[in-house]
Amino acid sequence: MSGNIQLLSDTLAKAKAENRAALIAYLPAGFPTVDDGIEAVKAAFDGGADVVEVGLPHSDPVLDGPVIQTADDIALRGGVRIADVMRTVKEAHAATGKPVLVMTYWNPIDRYGVERFTEELAAAGGAGCILPDLPVQESALWREHADKHGLATVFVVAPSSKDERLATITAAGSGFVYAASLMGVTGTRESVGAEAADLVRRTRANSDLPVCVGLGVSNAAQAREVAGFADGVIVGSAFVKRMLDADGDRATALAAVRELAAELAEGVRRTS
């Protein structure tokens, strides 16, 4: 069974045709429970997200800040497993028809088995994976199986990435390029910064893939700023924080996710 890389590409192209950036939301699987996590992904889509990244909770997340680490810890203590991540992808995609990616560190895939993971993700209707800690030079096995199963391989670039490195990373990737707006971990910030615009410019000079910016975007004003120079705006910690602030009230949490998605979806619509 083939995954949904084409759906992802078509979704990003549609946003571009509408003269706007795509809104990409991030939510961890199993948070606060598996069922609630699935409903949260649906709520993000309902509010206006074009794509959702489902996080595979990890005990040592090198890219994730304290908000997402807190959610991951709740999910892990609740016993979340890779099967639950696949179920989240499957049910969210089946309910919405929209592209769902998995964001994961390499170790869980390596332990689970690359062939098994890619086959199951494709069967679930997944569009691909974001792999923040998989070095491009060690990615051949993953890319072979991802290509076979119709899955995107999204690599992360950072402001510190030299142009030669950008060319290598983007040549190996597919779907889109995840541009980290700054050095550091995920989390909400006062300003996204000029480094992000420069990184997008340099990445585009080395690739025809859409470039989507994450790390630090938390409100409509910041989404509008990033949408002015990027193909997609990625928001994670702000969604998770809204759910944490709901303090276990499911209806409040889902309403907060839906509301934030609607605000951000308005923000990514360029005014110029």
C-alpha positions as CSV (number, residue, x, y, z in Angstrom):
1,M,0.0,0.0,0.0
2,S,1.3,3.4,-0.9
3,G,1.5,6.4,1.5
4,N,0.3,9.9,0.8
5,I,3.3,11.9,-0.2
6,Q,1.4,13.1,-3.3
7,L,-1.5,14.3,-1.0
8,L,1.1,16.3,1.0
9,S,2.6,17.8,-2.2
10,D,-0.8,18.7,-3.6
11,T,-1.9,20.3,-0.3
12,L,1.2,22.5,-0.2
13,A,0.7,23.4,-3.9
14,K,-2.9,24.3,-3.2
15,A,-1.9,26.7,-0.4
16,K,0.6,28.3,-2.8
17,A,-2.0,28.7,-5.5
18,E,-4.2,30.5,-3.0
19,N,-1.3,32.9,-2.3
20,R,-0.9,31.8,1.3
21,A,1.4,29.7,3.4
22,A,0.2,26.3,4.6
23,L,-0.5,25.8,8.3
24,I,1.2,22.7,9.7
25,A,0.2,21.8,13.3
26,Y,2.1,19.5,15.6
27,L,0.5,17.4,18.3
28,P,2.1,14.4,20.2
29,A,0.3,11.0,20.0
30,G,-1.0,9.7,23.2
31,F,-1.4,13.1,24.8
32,P,-3.2,13.3,27.2
33,T,-4.5,9.9,26.1
34,V,-4.5,8.1,22.8
35,D,-8.2,8.8,22.1
36,D,-7.8,12.5,23.2
37,G,-4.8,12.9,21.0
38,I,-6.7,11.6,18.0
39,E,-9.5,14.1,18.7
40,A,-6.9,16.9,19.1
41,V,-5.5,16.2,15.6
42,K,-9.0,16.3,14.2
43,A,-9.7,19.5,16.0
44,A,-6.6,21.1,14.5
45,F,-7.8,20.1,11.0
46,D,-11.3,21.4,11.8
47,G,-9.8,24.8,12.8
48,G,-8.0,25.2,9.6
49,A,-4.7,23.3,9.7
50,D,-3.6,21.9,6.3
51,V,-1.2,19.3,7.6
52,V,-0.6,17.8,11.0
53,E,2.6,16.3,12.4
54,V,1.9,13.6,14.9
55,G,4.8,13.4,17.4
56,L,6.1,10.0,18.4
57,P,6.8,10.6,22.1
58,H,10.5,10.1,23.1
59,S,12.2,10.0,26.4
60,D,15.2,12.1,25.2
61,P,13.8,14.6,22.7
62,V,16.8,16.8,21.6
63,L,14.7,19.2,19.5
64,D,11.7,19.6,21.8
65,G,11.4,22.3,24.5
66,P,9.8,21.9,28.0
67,V,6.2,22.2,26.8
68,I,6.4,19.3,24.4
69,Q,8.6,17.4,26.8
70,T,5.9,17.6,29.4
71,A,3.3,16.3,27.0
72,D,5.6,13.5,25.9
73,D,6.2,12.5,29.5
74,I,2.4,12.3,30.1
75,A,2.0,10.1,26.9
76,L,4.9,7.8,27.9
77,R,3.6,7.4,31.4
78,G,0.3,6.5,29.8
79,G,2.0,3.7,28.0
80,V,1.8,5.1,24.4
81,R,3.4,2.8,21.8
82,I,4.2,3.0,18.1
83,A,1.0,1.1,17.4
84,D,-0.9,4.0,19.0
85,V,1.0,6.5,16.8
86,M,-0.1,4.5,13.7
87,R,-3.7,4.4,15.0
88,T,-3.6,8.2,15.5
89,V,-2.4,8.7,11.9
90,K,-4.9,6.3,10.5
91,E,-8.0,7.7,12.3
92,A,-7.1,11.3,11.8
93,H,-6.5,10.8,8.1
94,A,-9.6,8.7,7.6
95,A,-11.7,11.2,9.3
96,T,-10.4,14.3,7.4
97,G,-8.8,13.1,4.2
98,K,-5.8,15.4,5.0
99,P,-2.1,14.7,5.1
100,V,-0.7,13.4,8.4
101,L,3.0,13.1,9.0
102,V,4.9,11.5,11.9
103,M,7.7,13.4,13.6
104,T,10.1,11.1,15.3
105,Y,13.7,10.6,16.4
106,W,15.6,7.8,14.7
107,N,16.1,5.4,17.6
108,P,12.4,4.2,17.8
109,I,12.3,3.5,14.1
110,D,15.7,1.7,14.2
111,R,14.5,-0.5,17.0
112,Y,11.1,-1.1,15.5
113,G,12.5,-1.9,12.0
114,V,12.6,0.4,9.0
115,E,10.6,-1.8,6.7
116,R,8.0,-2.5,9.3
117,F,7.6,1.1,10.3
118,T,7.3,2.4,6.7
119,E,4.9,-0.3,5.7
120,E,2.7,0.3,8.6
121,L,2.8,4.1,8.2
122,A,1.8,3.8,4.6
123,A,-1.0,1.4,5.4
124,A,-2.3,3.9,8.0
125,G,-2.5,6.6,5.2
126,G,0.5,8.5,6.5
127,A,2.2,11.1,4.3
128,G,5.7,10.7,5.6
129,C,8.2,11.4,8.4
130,I,10.1,14.3,9.8
131,L,13.4,13.0,11.1
132,P,15.3,15.7,13.0
133,D,18.2,13.6,14.1
134,L,18.8,11.3,11.2
135,P,22.0,12.4,9.4
136,V,21.5,12.5,5.6
137,Q,24.6,10.4,5.0
138,E,23.1,7.6,7.1
139,S,19.6,7.9,5.6
140,A,19.9,5.6,2.6
141,L,18.1,2.6,4.1
142,W,15.2,4.8,5.4
143,R,14.9,6.6,2.1
144,E,14.8,3.4,0.1
145,H,11.8,2.1,2.1
146,A,10.1,5.5,2.3
147,D,10.3,5.8,-1.5
148,K,9.0,2.3,-1.9
149,H,6.0,3.0,0.3
150,G,5.2,6.5,-1.0
151,L,6.3,8.4,2.0
152,A,8.0,11.8,2.3
153,T,11.3,12.2,4.0
154,V,11.5,15.6,5.6
155,F,14.8,16.7,6.9
156,V,15.5,19.7,9.2
157,V,17.8,22.5,8.3
158,A,19.0,25.2,10.7
159,P,20.5,28.8,10.5
160,S,23.9,27.2,11.1
161,S,23.6,25.0,8.0
162,K,26.2,26.1,5.3
163,D,25.0,26.3,1.7
164,E,26.9,23.2,0.7
165,R,25.2,21.3,3.5
166,L,21.8,22.7,2.5
167,A,22.3,21.4,-1.0
168,T,23.1,17.9,0.3
169,I,20.2,17.8,2.8
170,T,17.6,19.1,0.3
171,A,18.7,16.8,-2.5
172,A,18.0,13.8,-0.2
173,G,14.7,15.1,1.2
174,S,11.1,15.0,-0.2
175,G,7.8,16.5,0.6
176,F,9.1,19.8,2.1
177,V,12.1,21.1,4.0
178,Y,11.7,21.9,7.7
179,A,13.5,25.1,8.4
180,A,14.2,25.6,12.1
181,S,13.9,29.4,12.6
182,L,16.6,29.6,15.2
183,M,19.2,27.5,17.0
184,G,17.6,25.9,20.1
185,V,14.6,23.8,21.0
186,T,10.9,24.2,20.3
187,G,8.9,26.7,22.2
188,T,7.0,29.9,21.9
189,R,9.0,33.1,21.5
190,E,8.4,36.8,21.3
191,S,10.0,37.1,17.8
192,V,10.8,34.5,15.1
193,G,13.7,36.6,13.9
194,A,15.4,37.6,10.6
195,E,17.5,34.4,10.6
196,A,14.5,32.4,9.5
197,A,14.0,34.5,6.4
198,D,17.6,34.2,5.4
199,L,17.5,30.5,5.9
200,V,14.4,30.1,3.7
201,R,16.2,32.2,1.0
202,R,19.3,30.1,1.1
203,T,17.3,26.8,1.2
204,R,15.3,27.8,-1.8
205,A,18.5,28.6,-3.7
206,N,19.5,25.0,-3.3
207,S,16.1,23.2,-3.7
208,D,12.7,23.4,-5.4
209,L,11.0,21.8,-2.4
210,P,8.6,23.9,-0.3
211,V,10.3,25.4,2.7
212,C,8.2,25.4,6.0
213,V,9.4,27.2,9.1
214,G,9.0,26.0,12.6
215,L,10.3,26.7,16.2
216,G,8.9,29.8,17.9
217,V,5.7,30.6,16.1
218,S,2.8,30.8,18.5
219,N,0.3,33.4,17.4
220,A,-1.4,34.8,14.3
221,A,0.9,37.8,14.0
222,Q,4.0,35.6,14.0
223,A,2.3,33.2,11.5
224,R,1.6,36.2,9.2
225,E,5.3,37.3,9.5
226,V,6.6,33.9,8.6
227,A,4.0,33.4,5.8
228,G,5.5,36.5,4.2
229,F,8.6,34.5,3.2
230,A,7.9,30.8,3.8
231,D,5.7,28.1,2.1
232,G,4.5,26.8,5.4
233,V,4.2,27.8,9.0
234,I,4.7,25.0,11.6
235,V,3.3,25.4,15.1
236,G,3.6,22.9,17.9
237,S,4.3,24.2,21.4
238,A,1.4,26.7,21.3
239,F,-1.1,23.9,20.6
240,V,0.3,21.7,23.3
241,K,0.3,24.5,25.8
242,R,-3.3,25.2,25.1
243,M,-4.1,21.6,25.9
244,L,-2.0,21.6,29.1
245,D,-3.7,24.8,30.2
246,A,-7.1,23.0,29.9
247,D,-6.0,20.9,32.9
248,G,-7.6,17.7,31.8
249,D,-10.9,19.1,30.6
250,R,-11.3,17.4,27.2
251,A,-13.9,19.8,25.8
252,T,-11.9,22.8,26.8
253,A,-8.7,21.4,25.3
254,L,-10.3,20.5,22.0
255,A,-12.0,23.9,21.7
256,A,-8.7,25.6,22.4
257,V,-6.9,23.6,19.7
258,R,-9.6,24.4,17.2
259,E,-9.6,28.1,18.1
260,L,-5.8,28.5,17.9
261,A,-5.8,26.7,14.5
262,A,-8.5,29.1,13.2
263,E,-6.4,32.1,14.4
264,L,-3.3,30.8,12.8
265,A,-5.1,29.8,9.6
266,E,-6.2,33.4,9.3
267,G,-2.6,34.5,10.0
268,V,-1.0,32.5,7.2
269,R,-3.2,34.3,4.6
270,R,-0.9,36.9,3.3
271,T,-2.2,40.5,3.1
272,S,0.0,41.6,0.3
